[in-house]
Amino acid sequence: MNLAQPLLGKRVVVTRAPEQAQELITRLAEAGAEVLLLPTLAFRPPEDLAPLDQALRNLSQFDWILFTSRNAVRFFCDRCRALGLDLPSGYTTRPQVAAVGPATADAAQQQGIRVARVASRFLGAGLAEELRLEVAGAKILLPRSDRAREELPVALRALGAVVTEVIAYQTGAPVGADRRVLDRILVGEVDAITFTSPTAFEHFLELSGGDRLRRLSDSVVLAAIGPVTAAAIRDAGFPVAIEAETSTAEGLVAALIAYFSGSLSTGAKAP
């Protein structure tokens, strides 16, 4: 193995949306991989902006804003600007800002928002438990995707939080797909396909067809950024060869390197 470029000679598919994929693409390329981009997600503002607008105009009623993704930060901030509203600085007592993971926290900080709490766990119950002291009895604004799962708000409410969920953005399939990349995948000309959300995998299945993908499972490995995505892939009846221990682009690349270097057994997590 080339220690400087441990993924040299490997062809890796990135299914992330282009505006979110650059870090993953860069890290894969630095590791020597040939990267093929096949976005399976696109993001847009919600069709009905009224609930989001109402929450933004009344931010002072909330104790905390909880951002669970960079998209949530981006669309939240874009809508604040469109309405002529100041972004929450996070320096005042209400509302404070919590973010899930360093990437989301960094996105908020780049917007000028001070993040008072960064949670490391990405799953609903674990995340809520990690934020137990902050959320118990607190009024929380949770801006999120229309495809977001219910585990997190349920877990937050179980701890006594008063949760207001608003759709900050919609998640859908992109218009058109690069058939050249898809054809290369379906004839087995790639080594790994990476997925960073359950929805990305669901849309990929729609593009590729489950039977055709299943026939490739012996030669093409599926890599998940974390446990939620891995569970969605397995629930659909497909094996997950690679699951990142840390749900970041860096963690996913580390898991790919561990797998292809032979230090990670099939279906195990990266150390």
Helices and strands as residue ranges (DSSP letters): E 11-14, H 18-30, E 34-37, E 42-44, H 50-57, G 59-61, E 64-67, H 70-82, E 96-100, H 101-110, E 117-119, H 124-130, H 132-135, E 139-145, H 151-158, E 162-172, H 179-186, E 192-195, H 198-208, H 210-215, E 221-224, H 227-235, E 242-243, H 249-260
